[in-house]
Amino acid sequence: MNMKKFTPEELERFDGSNGIAYIAYMGLVYDVSKSYYWRKGRHQFMHNAGMDLTEELKKAPHSAELLSRFPVVGELIENPSHG
């Protein structure tokens, strides 16, 4: 399966302000738009959509397994190197 590739800057566009909320974890991008807990792109007043939450999820009171409830819409890639 050929997934859409998101740079961190592209991911930032899906911060929930337009009704679409994506987050990244371990290189995958998840659509959390329909989650009650991600209304308006914010989760528990601590996390914002449009970001890579790999490090933050390590401190969460729940496991990353919860993400399996959400569709994977792509993968997060590093920015192409300049030079």
N, CA, C and O atoms as CSV, one atom per row, in Angstrom:
chain,resi,resn,atom,element,x,y,z
A,1,MET,N,N,0.850,-1.191,0.000
A,1,MET,CA,C,0.000,0.000,0.000
A,1,MET,C,C,0.889,1.246,0.000
A,1,MET,O,O,1.804,1.359,0.816
A,2,ASN,N,N,0.626,2.150,-0.889
A,2,ASN,CA,C,1.399,3.375,-0.998
A,2,ASN,C,C,0.700,4.477,-0.205
A,2,ASN,O,O,-0.325,5.009,-0.632
A,3,MET,N,N,1.263,4.809,0.944
A,3,MET,CA,C,0.625,5.803,1.812
A,3,MET,C,C,1.099,7.214,1.489
A,3,MET,O,O,2.208,7.419,0.994
A,4,LYS,N,N,0.239,8.174,1.779
A,4,LYS,CA,C,0.616,9.576,1.639
A,4,LYS,C,C,1.741,9.864,2.617
A,4,LYS,O,O,1.750,9.355,3.737
A,5,LYS,N,N,2.682,10.678,2.187
A,5,LYS,CA,C,3.798,11.053,3.039
A,5,LYS,C,C,3.605,12.500,3.506
A,5,LYS,O,O,3.325,13.391,2.705
A,6,PHE,N,N,3.758,12.712,4.800
A,6,PHE,CA,C,3.607,14.034,5.402
A,6,PHE,C,C,4.943,14.495,5.965
A,6,PHE,O,O,5.612,13.743,6.674
A,7,THR,N,N,5.332,15.720,5.655
A,7,THR,CA,C,6.454,16.331,6.371
A,7,THR,C,C,5.860,16.922,7.650
A,7,THR,O,O,4.641,17.068,7.738
A,8,PRO,N,N,6.678,17.263,8.637
A,8,PRO,CA,C,6.128,17.895,9.838
A,8,PRO,C,C,5.330,19.162,9.514
A,8,PRO,O,O,4.318,19.432,10.160
A,9,GLU,N,N,5.772,19.935,8.528
A,9,GLU,CA,C,5.048,21.159,8.156
A,9,GLU,C,C,3.690,20.843,7.551
A,9,GLU,O,O,2.713,21.544,7.815
A,10,GLU,N,N,3.622,19.799,6.747
A,10,GLU,CA,C,2.339,19.405,6.159
A,10,GLU,C,C,1.398,18.893,7.250
A,10,GLU,O,O,0.202,19.183,7.225
A,11,LEU,N,N,1.926,18.149,8.187
A,11,LEU,CA,C,1.111,17.625,9.285
A,11,LEU,C,C,0.492,18.757,10.098
A,11,LEU,O,O,-0.649,18.644,10.548
A,12,GLU,N,N,1.228,19.837,10.288
A,12,GLU,CA,C,0.727,20.988,11.061
A,12,GLU,C,C,-0.566,21.562,10.501
A,12,GLU,O,O,-1.345,22.161,11.242
A,13,ARG,N,N,-0.806,21.391,9.213
A,13,ARG,CA,C,-2.033,21.917,8.585
A,13,ARG,C,C,-3.287,21.194,9.076
A,13,ARG,O,O,-4.398,21.702,8.925
A,14,PHE,N,N,-3.111,20.019,9.657
A,14,PHE,CA,C,-4.245,19.207,10.114
A,14,PHE,C,C,-4.367,19.293,11.635
A,14,PHE,O,O,-4.377,18.283,12.338
A,15,ASP,N,N,-4.459,20.526,12.112
A,15,ASP,CA,C,-4.482,20.789,13.553
A,15,ASP,C,C,-5.887,20.821,14.144
A,15,ASP,O,O,-6.062,21.159,15.315
A,16,GLY,N,N,-6.885,20.473,13.342
A,16,GLY,CA,C,-8.265,20.462,13.819
A,16,GLY,C,C,-9.005,21.756,13.552
A,16,GLY,O,O,-10.230,21.786,13.670
A,17,SER,N,N,-8.311,22.826,13.197
A,17,SER,CA,C,-8.974,24.114,12.974
A,17,SER,C,C,-9.896,24.075,11.761
A,17,SER,O,O,-10.841,24.859,11.672
A,18,ASN,N,N,-9.622,23.162,10.823
A,18,ASN,CA,C,-10.474,23.032,9.642
A,18,ASN,C,C,-11.386,21.805,9.744
A,18,ASN,O,O,-12.002,21.392,8.761
A,19,GLY,N,N,-11.460,21.232,10.944
A,19,GLY,CA,C,-12.297,20.062,11.155
A,19,GLY,C,C,-11.573,18.742,10.962
A,19,GLY,O,O,-12.134,17.679,11.231
A,20,ILE,N,N,-10.328,18.800,10.499
A,20,ILE,CA,C,-9.541,17.582,10.295
A,20,ILE,C,C,-8.364,17.600,11.260
A,20,ILE,O,O,-7.565,18.536,11.271
A,21,ALA,N,N,-8.272,16.547,12.070
A,21,ALA,CA,C,-7.216,16.457,13.077
A,21,ALA,C,C,-6.402,15.189,12.866
A,21,ALA,O,O,-6.916,14.076,12.978
A,22,TYR,N,N,-5.128,15.376,12.560
A,22,TYR,CA,C,-4.202,14.254,12.390
A,22,TYR,C,C,-3.114,14.355,13.450
A,22,TYR,O,O,-2.705,15.452,13.830
A,23,ILE,N,N,-2.653,13.212,13.920
A,23,ILE,CA,C,-1.495,13.165,14.803
A,23,ILE,C,C,-0.547,12.092,14.274
A,23,ILE,O,O,-0.965,11.178,13.563
A,24,ALA,N,N,0.707,12.210,14.619
A,24,ALA,CA,C,1.684,11.198,14.217
A,24,ALA,C,C,2.192,10.482,15.458
A,24,ALA,O,O,2.324,11.066,16.533
A,25,TYR,N,N,2.474,9.189,15.272
A,25,TYR,CA,C,3.077,8.379,16.323
A,25,TYR,C,C,3.929,7.303,15.669
A,25,TYR,O,O,3.445,6.543,14.831
A,26,MET,N,N,5.183,7.242,16.050
A,26,MET,CA,C,6.109,6.226,15.539
A,26,MET,C,C,6.111,6.172,14.005
A,26,MET,O,O,6.155,5.094,13.412
A,27,GLY,N,N,6.064,7.338,13.379
A,27,GLY,CA,C,6.167,7.409,11.926
A,27,GLY,C,C,4.870,7.267,11.159
A,27,GLY,O,O,4.855,7.449,9.941
A,28,LEU,N,N,3.770,6.945,11.845
A,28,LEU,CA,C,2.478,6.832,11.167
A,28,LEU,C,C,1.601,8.029,11.511
A,28,LEU,O,O,1.694,8.586,12.605
A,29,VAL,N,N,0.756,8.415,10.573
A,29,VAL,CA,C,-0.157,9.539,10.773
A,29,VAL,C,C,-1.573,8.984,10.907
A,29,VAL,O,O,-2.046,8.237,10.051
A,30,TYR,N,N,-2.234,9.360,11.991
A,30,TYR,CA,C,-3.580,8.875,12.311
A,30,TYR,C,C,-4.588,10.007,12.202
A,30,TYR,O,O,-4.295,11.153,12.544
A,31,ASP,N,N,-5.782,9.670,11.720
A,31,ASP,CA,C,-6.889,10.629,11.654
A,31,ASP,C,C,-7.728,10.477,12.921
A,31,ASP,O,O,-8.442,9.489,13.091
A,32,VAL,N,N,-7.633,11.470,13.809
A,32,VAL,CA,C,-8.385,11.440,15.069
A,32,VAL,C,C,-9.566,12.414,15.035
A,32,VAL,O,O,-10.134,12.748,16.075
A,33,SER,N,N,-9.924,12.862,13.844
A,33,SER,CA,C,-10.959,13.889,13.664
A,33,SER,C,C,-12.291,13.533,14.317
A,33,SER,O,O,-12.965,14.410,14.858
A,34,LYS,N,N,-12.676,12.272,14.274
A,34,LYS,CA,C,-13.993,11.874,14.771
A,34,LYS,C,C,-14.011,11.535,16.258
A,34,LYS,O,O,-15.056,11.179,16.803
A,35,SER,N,N,-12.872,11.642,16.906
A,35,SER,CA,C,-12.794,11.307,18.323
A,35,SER,C,C,-13.355,12.429,19.195
A,35,SER,O,O,-13.016,13.599,19.023
A,36,TYR,N,N,-14.209,12.051,20.122
A,36,TYR,CA,C,-14.744,12.992,21.098
A,36,TYR,C,C,-13.600,13.643,21.873
A,36,TYR,O,O,-13.692,14.812,22.249
A,37,TYR,N,N,-12.538,12.905,22.111
A,37,TYR,CA,C,-11.424,13.393,22.917
A,37,TYR,C,C,-10.461,14.300,22.159
A,37,TYR,O,O,-9.512,14.829,22.738
A,38,TRP,N,N,-10.705,14.475,20.873
A,38,TRP,CA,C,-9.856,15.358,20.058
A,38,TRP,C,C,-10.659,16.501,19.452
A,38,TRP,O,O,-10.306,17.012,18.389
A,39,ARG,N,N,-11.736,16.904,20.121
A,39,ARG,CA,C,-12.548,18.002,19.603
A,39,ARG,C,C,-11.698,19.250,19.404
A,39,ARG,O,O,-10.871,19.599,20.247
A,40,LYS,N,N,-11.911,19.899,18.302
A,40,LYS,CA,C,-11.219,21.137,17.933
A,40,LYS,C,C,-9.700,20.975,17.928
A,40,LYS,O,O,-8.967,21.953,18.069
A,41,GLY,N,N,-9.231,19.732,17.766
A,41,GLY,CA,C,-7.801,19.508,17.627
A,41,GLY,C,C,-7.010,19.517,18.920
A,41,GLY,O,O,-5.780,19.557,18.891
A,42,ARG,N,N,-7.705,19.478,20.072
A,42,ARG,CA,C,-7.003,19.449,21.362
A,42,ARG,C,C,-7.432,18.214,22.135
A,42,ARG,O,O,-8.591,17.802,22.091
A,43,HIS,N,N,-6.476,17.635,22.841
A,43,HIS,CA,C,-6.748,16.447,23.641
A,43,HIS,C,C,-6.367,16.724,25.088
A,43,HIS,O,O,-5.206,16.987,25.402
A,44,GLN,N,N,-7.361,16.661,25.958
A,44,GLN,CA,C,-7.149,16.842,27.403
A,44,GLN,C,C,-6.416,18.142,27.721
A,44,GLN,O,O,-5.681,18.200,28.707
A,45,PHE,N,N,-6.594,19.163,26.929
A,45,PHE,CA,C,-5.967,20.474,27.131
A,45,PHE,C,C,-4.443,20.409,27.163
A,45,PHE,O,O,-3.790,21.364,27.583
A,46,MET,N,N,-3.873,19.284,26.720
A,46,MET,CA,C,-2.416,19.139,26.778
A,46,MET,C,C,-1.773,18.905,25.426
A,46,MET,O,O,-0.626,19.297,25.213
A,47,HIS,N,N,-2.485,18.277,24.512
A,47,HIS,CA,C,-1.888,17.907,23.233
A,47,HIS,C,C,-2.656,18.538,22.085
A,47,HIS,O,O,-3.878,18.672,22.137
A,48,ASN,N,N,-1.934,18.919,21.062
A,48,ASN,CA,C,-2.548,19.511,19.882
A,48,ASN,C,C,-2.393,18.582,18.694
A,48,ASN,O,O,-1.372,17.913,18.536
A,49,ALA,N,N,-3.414,18.554,17.870
A,49,ALA,CA,C,-3.327,17.806,16.614
A,49,ALA,C,C,-2.350,18.532,15.692
A,49,ALA,O,O,-1.983,19.684,15.923
A,50,GLY,N,N,-1.949,17.831,14.658
A,50,GLY,CA,C,-1.014,18.415,13.714
A,50,GLY,C,C,0.429,18.248,14.142
A,50,GLY,O,O,1.321,18.906,13.605
A,51,MET,N,N,0.666,17.365,15.114
A,51,MET,CA,C,2.015,17.196,15.650
A,51,MET,C,C,2.384,15.727,15.775
A,51,MET,O,O,1.526,14.845,15.756
A,52,ASP,N,N,3.686,15.488,15.903
A,52,ASP,CA,C,4.197,14.156,16.197
A,52,ASP,C,C,4.152,13.996,17.715
A,52,ASP,O,O,4.837,14.718,18.440
A,53,LEU,N,N,3.355,13.060,18.187
A,53,LEU,CA,C,3.178,12.863,19.626
A,53,LEU,C,C,3.891,11.617,20.141
A,53,LEU,O,O,3.526,11.086,21.190
A,54,THR,N,N,4.890,11.153,19.426
A,54,THR,CA,C,5.599,9.943,19.829
A,54,THR,C,C,6.141,10.068,21.253
A,54,THR,O,O,5.924,9.175,22.072
A,55,GLU,N,N,6.828,11.138,21.554
A,55,GLU,CA,C,7.415,11.304,22.894
A,55,GLU,C,C,6.337,11.526,23.951
A,55,GLU,O,O,6.431,10.987,25.053
A,56,GLU,N,N,5.314,12.317,23.622
A,56,GLU,CA,C,4.264,12.616,24.584
A,56,GLU,C,C,3.486,11.365,24.982
A,56,GLU,O,O,3.074,11.229,26.134
A,57,LEU,N,N,3.287,10.463,24.043
A,57,LEU,CA,C,2.520,9.256,24.349
A,57,LEU,C,C,3.246,8.342,25.333
A,57,LEU,O,O,2.615,7.521,25.999
A,58,LYS,N,N,4.542,8.478,25.424
A,58,LYS,CA,C,5.286,7.681,26.402
A,58,LYS,C,C,4.888,8.047,27.829
A,58,LYS,O,O,5.034,7.239,28.746
A,59,LYS,N,N,4.381,9.276,28.013
A,59,LYS,CA,C,3.987,9.752,29.343
A,59,LYS,C,C,2.476,9.685,29.568
A,59,LYS,O,O,1.994,10.051,30.639
A,60,ALA,N,N,1.739,9.226,28.581
A,60,ALA,CA,C,0.273,9.209,28.670
A,60,ALA,C,C,-0.204,8.134,29.645
A,60,ALA,O,O,0.473,7.126,29.847
A,61,PRO,N,N,-1.374,8.358,30.247
A,61,PRO,CA,C,-1.924,7.357,31.174
A,61,PRO,C,C,-2.511,6.141,30.467
A,61,PRO,O,O,-2.947,5.194,31.121
A,62,HIS,N,N,-2.524,6.160,29.164
A,62,HIS,CA,C,-3.021,5.023,28.383
A,62,HIS,C,C,-1.929,4.600,27.410
A,62,HIS,O,O,-0.983,5.350,27.168
A,63,SER,N,N,-2.056,3.426,26.864
A,63,SER,CA,C,-1.037,2.942,25.934
A,63,SER,C,C,-1.311,3.451,24.521
A,63,SER,O,O,-2.413,3.898,24.204
A,64,ALA,N,N,-0.305,3.374,23.704
A,64,ALA,CA,C,-0.440,3.779,22.303
A,64,ALA,C,C,-1.358,2.839,21.539
A,64,ALA,O,O,-1.760,3.135,20.413
A,65,GLU,N,N,-1.688,1.713,22.144
A,65,GLU,CA,C,-2.591,0.748,21.512
A,65,GLU,C,C,-3.944,1.388,21.173
A,65,GLU,O,O,-4.629,0.945,20.251
A,66,LEU,N,N,-4.315,2.413,21.909
A,66,LEU,CA,C,-5.564,3.134,21.626
A,66,LEU,C,C,-5.603,3.666,20.191
A,66,LEU,O,O,-6.677,3.799,19.605
A,67,LEU,N,N,-4.454,3.963,19.641
A,67,LEU,CA,C,-4.424,4.507,18.288
A,67,LEU,C,C,-4.936,3.528,17.249
A,67,LEU,O,O,-5.297,3.935,16.145
A,68,SER,N,N,-4.973,2.256,17.579
A,68,SER,CA,C,-5.462,1.268,16.616
A,68,SER,C,C,-6.942,1.493,16.281
A,68,SER,O,O,-7.449,0.923,15.315
A,69,ARG,N,N,-7.623,2.302,17.057
A,69,ARG,CA,C,-9.035,2.630,16.786
A,69,ARG,C,C,-9.196,3.623,15.643
A,69,ARG,O,O,-10.295,3.803,15.118
A,70,PHE,N,N,-8.094,4.267,15.261
A,70,PHE,CA,C,-8.162,5.342,14.278
A,70,PHE,C,C,-7.509,4.934,12.965
A,70,PHE,O,O,-6.545,4.170,12.954
A,71,PRO,N,N,-8.042,5.449,11.853
A,71,PRO,CA,C,-7.451,5.101,10.557
A,71,PRO,C,C,-6.066,5.721,10.368
A,71,PRO,O,O,-5.825,6.870,10.738
A,72,VAL,N,N,-5.178,4.943,9.793
A,72,VAL,CA,C,-3.863,5.450,9.403
A,72,VAL,C,C,-4.033,6.093,8.036
A,72,VAL,O,O,-4.533,5.462,7.105
A,73,VAL,N,N,-3.615,7.356,7.917
A,73,VAL,CA,C,-3.797,8.087,6.661
A,73,VAL,C,C,-2.480,8.365,5.944
A,73,VAL,O,O,-2.476,8.890,4.831
A,74,GLY,N,N,-1.372,8.015,6.575
A,74,GLY,CA,C,-0.093,8.248,5.918
A,74,GLY,C,C,1.066,7.985,6.848
A,74,GLY,O,O,0.920,7.395,7.919
A,75,GLU,N,N,2.232,8.444,6.402
A,75,GLU,CA,C,3.420,8.295,7.227
A,75,GLU,C,C,4.155,9.620,7.311
A,75,GLU,O,O,4.139,10.420,6.375
A,76,LEU,N,N,4.797,9.836,8.442
A,76,LEU,CA,C,5.542,11.060,8.691
A,76,LEU,C,C,6.967,10.861,8.205
A,76,LEU,O,O,7.626,9.877,8.541
A,77,ILE,N,N,7.424,11.804,7.417
A,77,ILE,CA,C,8.802,11.746,6.899
A,77,ILE,C,C,9.552,12.984,7.344
A,77,ILE,O,O,8.952,14.016,7.645
A,78,GLU,N,N,10.838,12.873,7.382
A,78,GLU,CA,C,11.665,14.039,7.681
A,78,GLU,C,C,11.660,14.947,6.463
A,78,GLU,O,O,11.413,14.509,5.339
A,79,ASN,N,N,11.934,16.203,6.706
A,79,ASN,CA,C,12.037,17.143,5.586
A,79,ASN,C,C,13.193,16.749,4.687
A,79,ASN,O,O,14.219,16.275,5.173
A,80,PRO,N,N,13.043,16.938,3.385
A,80,PRO,CA,C,14.183,16.675,2.503
A,80,PRO,C,C,15.358,17.560,2.930
A,80,PRO,O,O,15.172,18.728,3.272
A,81,SER,N,N,16.538,17.008,2.909
A,81,SER,CA,C,17.703,17.776,3.357
A,81,SER,C,C,17.983,18.918,2.381
A,81,SER,O,O,17.830,18.798,1.166
A,82,HIS,N,N,18.392,20.009,2.972
A,82,HIS,CA,C,18.725,21.191,2.153
A,82,HIS,C,C,20.192,21.103,1.769
A,82,HIS,O,O,21.008,20.601,2.541
A,83,GLY,N,N,20.534,21.591,0.573
A,83,GLY,CA,C,21.928,21.637,0.247
A,83,GLY,C,C,22.162,21.208,-1.103
A,83,GLY,O,O,23.308,21.185,-1.553
